[in-house]
Amino acid sequence: MNSYKIIKYIAYALSLLGVLFVLMIQMMDMLQGIDYILFVAYLIMGLIVSSVAFYTFKNVIADKAALRSTLKTLGAFLILFLICYFVLARGEETPLRDGKMLSAAGSKLISAALFMFYSLILIASGSMLWFGIKSRK
């Protein structure tokens, strides 16, 4: 039996379980059914994420050109993060609302993530603008 049939039968079983738990909540007015539905939802999400990661890694490793392209992209993200972390981000201890303190390292990491997000927005907007203008010529 191939993996498609196995995944199909697992999907059928999990969907029937979900329907059973929804009926259990509606018919018997059982609030514990919500816990079961959430468990099934987390299980399905875990299966989906793990299968996507597995097949992505499998296909990337099998194709040398795709592996090279993926490594270049990951390297570019890493370089951008390092620039945002070491050059742009500032870290200082910050008091939180619940009375705890956010450490300087945590503050610097959050700041670097925000700078990286802003940088990626600028890069994406610039590339869309560049290729939009380039395609009009």
PyRosetta script that sets phi, psi and omega in degrees:
from pyrosetta import init, pose_from_sequence

init()
pose = pose_from_sequence("MNSYKIIKYIAYALSLLGVLFVLMIQMMDMLQGIDYILFVAYLIMGLIVSSVAFYTFKNVIADKAALRSTLKTLGAFLILFLICYFVLARGEETPLRDGKMLSAAGSKLISAALFMFYSLILIASGSMLWFGIKSRK")
pose.set_psi(1, 132.4)
pose.set_omega(1, -178.0)
pose.set_phi(2, -83.5)
pose.set_psi(2, 170.2)
pose.set_omega(2, -173.6)
pose.set_phi(3, -67.8)
pose.set_psi(3, -27.7)
pose.set_omega(3, 179.6)
pose.set_phi(4, -63.0)
pose.set_psi(4, -44.5)
pose.set_omega(4, 179.9)
pose.set_phi(5, -66.2)
pose.set_psi(5, -39.3)
pose.set_omega(5, 179.2)
pose.set_phi(6, -62.6)
pose.set_psi(6, -46.5)
pose.set_omega(6, 179.8)
pose.set_phi(7, -64.4)
pose.set_psi(7, -37.1)
pose.set_omega(7, 178.8)
pose.set_phi(8, -63.4)
pose.set_psi(8, -43.9)
pose.set_omega(8, 179.9)
pose.set_phi(9, -69.2)
pose.set_psi(9, -35.6)
pose.set_omega(9, 175.8)
pose.set_phi(10, -64.5)
pose.set_psi(10, -40.7)
pose.set_omega(10, 178.5)
pose.set_phi(11, -63.8)
pose.set_psi(11, -42.0)
pose.set_omega(11, 176.6)
pose.set_phi(12, -60.6)
pose.set_psi(12, -45.7)
pose.set_omega(12, -178.3)
pose.set_phi(13, -63.9)
pose.set_psi(13, -42.9)
pose.set_omega(13, -180.0)
pose.set_phi(14, -69.0)
pose.set_psi(14, -35.8)
pose.set_omega(14, 177.5)
pose.set_phi(15, -68.7)
pose.set_psi(15, -38.0)
pose.set_omega(15, 175.2)
pose.set_phi(16, -64.3)
pose.set_psi(16, -38.3)
pose.set_omega(16, 176.5)
pose.set_phi(17, -62.1)
pose.set_psi(17, -42.9)
pose.set_omega(17, 178.5)
pose.set_phi(18, -62.2)
pose.set_psi(18, -43.2)
pose.set_omega(18, 178.2)
pose.set_phi(19, -63.9)
pose.set_psi(19, -41.2)
pose.set_omega(19, 178.3)
pose.set_phi(20, -60.4)
pose.set_psi(20, -43.3)
pose.set_omega(20, -179.3)
pose.set_phi(21, -69.3)
pose.set_psi(21, -36.5)
pose.set_omega(21, 176.7)
pose.set_phi(22, -64.8)
pose.set_psi(22, -43.5)
pose.set_omega(22, 176.9)
pose.set_phi(23, -63.3)
pose.set_psi(23, -37.2)
pose.set_omega(23, 178.9)
pose.set_phi(24, -62.5)
pose.set_psi(24, -39.6)
pose.set_omega(24, 179.0)
pose.set_phi(25, -68.9)
pose.set_psi(25, -43.9)
pose.set_omega(25, -175.3)
pose.set_phi(26, -74.0)
pose.set_psi(26, -43.3)
pose.set_omega(26, -174.5)
pose.set_phi(27, -78.2)
pose.set_psi(27, -46.0)
pose.set_omega(27, -173.4)
pose.set_phi(28, -99.9)
pose.set_psi(28, 0.6)
pose.set_omega(28, 179.6)
pose.set_phi(29, 53.8)
pose.set_psi(29, 47.0)
pose.set_omega(29, -179.4)
pose.set_phi(30, -101.5)
pose.set_psi(30, 117.3)
pose.set_omega(30, 179.5)
pose.set_phi(31, -79.2)
pose.set_psi(31, -14.3)
pose.set_omega(31, 176.2)
pose.set_phi(32, -68.4)
pose.set_psi(32, -19.7)
pose.set_omega(32, 179.0)
pose.set_phi(33, -62.8)
pose.set_psi(33, -27.2)
pose.set_omega(33, 178.3)
pose.set_phi(34, -63.8)
pose.set_psi(34, -38.5)
pose.set_omega(34, 177.1)
pose.set_phi(35, -62.0)
pose.set_psi(35, -40.7)
pose.set_omega(35, 179.7)
pose.set_phi(36, -67.2)
pose.set_psi(36, -40.2)
pose.set_omega(36, 178.7)
pose.set_phi(37, -63.4)
pose.set_psi(37, -43.0)
pose.set_omega(37, 178.0)
pose.set_phi(38, -63.6)
pose.set_psi(38, -38.1)
pose.set_omega(38, 177.4)
pose.set_phi(39, -62.6)
pose.set_psi(39, -44.1)
pose.set_omega(39, 178.7)
pose.set_phi(40, -65.3)
pose.set_psi(40, -39.4)
pose.set_omega(40, 179.2)
pose.set_phi(41, -64.1)
pose.set_psi(41, -42.9)
pose.set_omega(41, 177.5)
pose.set_phi(42, -65.7)
pose.set_psi(42, -37.7)
pose.set_omega(42, 177.9)
pose.set_phi(43, -63.5)
pose.set_psi(43, -45.3)
pose.set_omega(43, 179.1)
pose.set_phi(44, -64.3)
pose.set_psi(44, -43.3)
pose.set_omega(44, 179.2)
pose.set_phi(45, -62.2)
pose.set_psi(45, -41.2)
pose.set_omega(45, 177.8)
pose.set_phi(46, -63.6)
pose.set_psi(46, -41.4)
pose.set_omega(46, 177.3)
pose.set_phi(47, -63.5)
pose.set_psi(47, -41.5)
pose.set_omega(47, -179.1)
pose.set_phi(48, -66.4)
pose.set_psi(48, -47.3)
pose.set_omega(48, -178.5)
pose.set_phi(49, -64.3)
pose.set_psi(49, -42.0)
pose.set_omega(49, -179.3)
pose.set_phi(50, -68.6)
pose.set_psi(50, -37.8)
pose.set_omega(50, 178.9)
pose.set_phi(51, -70.0)
pose.set_psi(51, -38.5)
pose.set_omega(51, 176.9)
pose.set_phi(52, -64.0)
pose.set_psi(52, -44.3)
pose.set_omega(52, 178.9)
pose.set_phi(53, -63.6)
pose.set_psi(53, -42.4)
pose.set_omega(53, -179.2)
pose.set_phi(54, -62.3)
pose.set_psi(54, -51.5)
pose.set_omega(54, -177.2)
pose.set_phi(55, -70.3)
pose.set_psi(55, -30.1)
pose.set_omega(55, 175.5)
pose.set_phi(56, -65.6)
pose.set_psi(56, -49.1)
pose.set_omega(56, 178.7)
pose.set_phi(57, -62.8)
pose.set_psi(57, -38.9)
pose.set_omega(57, 179.8)
pose.set_phi(58, -62.0)
pose.set_psi(58, -46.2)
pose.set_omega(58, -178.9)
pose.set_phi(59, -72.1)
pose.set_psi(59, -35.0)
pose.set_omega(59, 179.6)
pose.set_phi(60, -69.0)
pose.set_psi(60, -41.0)
pose.set_omega(60, -179.2)
pose.set_phi(61, -70.2)
pose.set_psi(61, -31.7)
pose.set_omega(61, -178.1)
pose.set_phi(62, -71.5)
pose.set_psi(62, -29.0)
pose.set_omega(62, -176.5)
pose.set_phi(63, -109.7)
pose.set_psi(63, 117.3)
pose.set_omega(63, -176.3)
pose.set_phi(64, -66.0)
pose.set_psi(64, -37.2)
pose.set_omega(64, 180.0)
pose.set_phi(65, -67.1)
pose.set_psi(65, -40.7)
pose.set_omega(65, 178.2)
pose.set_phi(66, -67.0)
pose.set_psi(66, -37.8)
pose.set_omega(66, 178.1)
pose.set_phi(67, -63.9)
pose.set_psi(67, -43.4)
pose.set_omega(67, 179.1)
pose.set_phi(68, -63.5)
pose.set_psi(68, -43.7)
pose.set_omega(68, 179.1)
pose.set_phi(69, -64.5)
pose.set_psi(69, -41.4)
pose.set_omega(69, 179.1)
pose.set_phi(70, -64.6)
pose.set_psi(70, -42.5)
pose.set_omega(70, 179.6)
pose.set_phi(71, -66.5)
pose.set_psi(71, -35.9)
pose.set_omega(71, 176.0)
pose.set_phi(72, -63.8)
pose.set_psi(72, -44.0)
pose.set_omega(72, -179.9)
pose.set_phi(73, -64.9)
pose.set_psi(73, -44.8)
pose.set_omega(73, 178.0)
pose.set_phi(74, -62.7)
pose.set_psi(74, -38.4)
pose.set_omega(74, 176.8)
pose.set_phi(75, -63.5)
pose.set_psi(75, -40.8)
pose.set_omega(75, 178.4)
pose.set_phi(76, -64.0)
pose.set_psi(76, -41.3)
pose.set_omega(76, 177.3)
pose.set_phi(77, -64.6)
pose.set_psi(77, -41.2)
pose.set_omega(77, 179.8)
pose.set_phi(78, -64.3)
pose.set_psi(78, -43.8)
pose.set_omega(78, 178.3)
pose.set_phi(79, -62.8)
pose.set_psi(79, -42.9)
pose.set_omega(79, 178.5)
pose.set_phi(80, -62.9)
pose.set_psi(80, -41.3)
pose.set_omega(80, 178.8)
pose.set_phi(81, -64.9)
pose.set_psi(81, -42.2)
pose.set_omega(81, 179.5)
pose.set_phi(82, -63.3)
pose.set_psi(82, -39.5)
pose.set_omega(82, 176.1)
pose.set_phi(83, -62.8)
pose.set_psi(83, -45.2)
pose.set_omega(83, -179.5)
pose.set_phi(84, -65.2)
pose.set_psi(84, -38.2)
pose.set_omega(84, -176.6)
pose.set_phi(85, -74.4)
pose.set_psi(85, -47.7)
pose.set_omega(85, -173.4)
pose.set_phi(86, -88.3)
pose.set_psi(86, -25.5)
pose.set_omega(86, -175.5)
pose.set_phi(87, -101.9)
pose.set_psi(87, -47.9)
pose.set_omega(87, -170.5)
pose.set_phi(88, -92.6)
pose.set_psi(88, -34.7)
pose.set_omega(88, -171.6)
pose.set_phi(89, -79.2)
pose.set_psi(89, 141.7)
pose.set_omega(89, 174.1)
pose.set_phi(90, -120.3)
pose.set_psi(90, 139.0)
pose.set_omega(90, 179.8)
pose.set_phi(91, -119.6)
pose.set_psi(91, 130.7)
pose.set_omega(91, 175.7)
pose.set_phi(92, -146.3)
pose.set_psi(92, 148.2)
pose.set_omega(92, 179.6)
pose.set_phi(93, -64.3)
pose.set_psi(93, 135.9)
pose.set_omega(93, -176.5)
pose.set_phi(94, -130.0)
pose.set_psi(94, 128.9)
pose.set_omega(94, 175.7)
pose.set_phi(95, -74.3)
pose.set_psi(95, 137.5)
pose.set_omega(95, 178.7)
pose.set_phi(96, -96.7)
pose.set_psi(96, 169.4)
pose.set_omega(96, -177.2)
pose.set_phi(97, -66.0)
pose.set_psi(97, -30.7)
pose.set_omega(97, -177.2)
pose.set_phi(98, -86.2)
pose.set_psi(98, 8.7)
pose.set_omega(98, 176.5)
pose.set_phi(99, 95.0)
pose.set_psi(99, -10.3)
pose.set_omega(99, 178.8)
pose.set_phi(100, -82.5)
pose.set_psi(100, 170.6)
pose.set_omega(100, 179.1)
pose.set_phi(101, -114.8)
pose.set_psi(101, 137.0)
pose.set_omega(101, 171.7)
pose.set_phi(102, -87.6)
pose.set_psi(102, 125.5)
pose.set_omega(102, -176.0)
pose.set_phi(103, -68.1)
pose.set_psi(103, 163.4)
pose.set_omega(103, 179.0)
pose.set_phi(104, -65.2)
pose.set_psi(104, -36.9)
pose.set_omega(104, 178.8)
pose.set_phi(105, -66.5)
pose.set_psi(105, -41.4)
pose.set_omega(105, 177.6)
pose.set_phi(106, -65.2)
pose.set_psi(106, -41.0)
pose.set_omega(106, 177.6)
pose.set_phi(107, -63.5)
pose.set_psi(107, -40.4)
pose.set_omega(107, 179.3)
pose.set_phi(108, -67.5)
pose.set_psi(108, -37.8)
pose.set_omega(108, 178.9)
pose.set_phi(109, -66.5)
pose.set_psi(109, -43.2)
pose.set_omega(109, 177.3)
pose.set_phi(110, -63.7)
pose.set_psi(110, -43.0)
pose.set_omega(110, 178.7)
pose.set_phi(111, -62.3)
pose.set_psi(111, -42.1)
pose.set_omega(111, 178.6)
pose.set_phi(112, -64.4)
pose.set_psi(112, -39.6)
pose.set_omega(112, 178.3)
pose.set_phi(113, -64.3)
pose.set_psi(113, -40.5)
pose.set_omega(113, 177.4)
pose.set_phi(114, -65.3)
pose.set_psi(114, -43.3)
pose.set_omega(114, 177.2)
pose.set_phi(115, -62.7)
pose.set_psi(115, -38.1)
pose.set_omega(115, 178.0)
pose.set_phi(116, -65.9)
pose.set_psi(116, -41.3)
pose.set_omega(116, 177.2)
pose.set_phi(117, -60.1)
pose.set_psi(117, -47.1)
pose.set_omega(117, 178.7)
pose.set_phi(118, -62.9)
pose.set_psi(118, -40.3)
pose.set_omega(118, 179.0)
pose.set_phi(119, -63.7)
pose.set_psi(119, -42.3)
pose.set_omega(119, 179.2)
pose.set_phi(120, -65.9)
pose.set_psi(120, -35.4)
pose.set_omega(120, 175.5)
pose.set_phi(121, -63.4)
pose.set_psi(121, -44.9)
pose.set_omega(121, 179.2)
pose.set_phi(122, -64.1)
pose.set_psi(122, -41.8)
pose.set_omega(122, 179.2)
pose.set_phi(123, -64.2)
pose.set_psi(123, -44.4)
pose.set_omega(123, -179.9)
pose.set_phi(124, -65.9)
pose.set_psi(124, -43.5)
pose.set_omega(124, 179.0)
pose.set_phi(125, -64.2)
pose.set_psi(125, -42.1)
pose.set_omega(125, 178.8)
pose.set_phi(126, -63.9)
pose.set_psi(126, -41.7)
pose.set_omega(126, 179.9)
pose.set_phi(127, -68.9)
pose.set_psi(127, -37.2)
pose.set_omega(127, 176.0)
pose.set_phi(128, -64.6)
pose.set_psi(128, -42.0)
pose.set_omega(128, 178.2)
pose.set_phi(129, -64.6)
pose.set_psi(129, -45.8)
pose.set_omega(129, -179.0)
pose.set_phi(130, -59.7)
pose.set_psi(130, -50.0)
pose.set_omega(130, -177.4)
pose.set_phi(131, -74.4)
pose.set_psi(131, -25.6)
pose.set_omega(131, 173.6)
pose.set_phi(132, -67.1)
pose.set_psi(132, -43.1)
pose.set_omega(132, 177.8)
pose.set_phi(133, -70.2)
pose.set_psi(133, -39.4)
pose.set_omega(133, -177.9)
pose.set_phi(134, -65.6)
pose.set_psi(134, -35.9)
pose.set_omega(134, -178.0)
pose.set_phi(135, -76.2)
pose.set_psi(135, -17.5)
pose.set_omega(135, 179.4)
pose.set_phi(136, -77.5)
pose.set_psi(136, -20.3)
pose.set_omega(136, -177.6)
pose.set_phi(137, -75.7)
pose.dump_pdb("model.pdb")
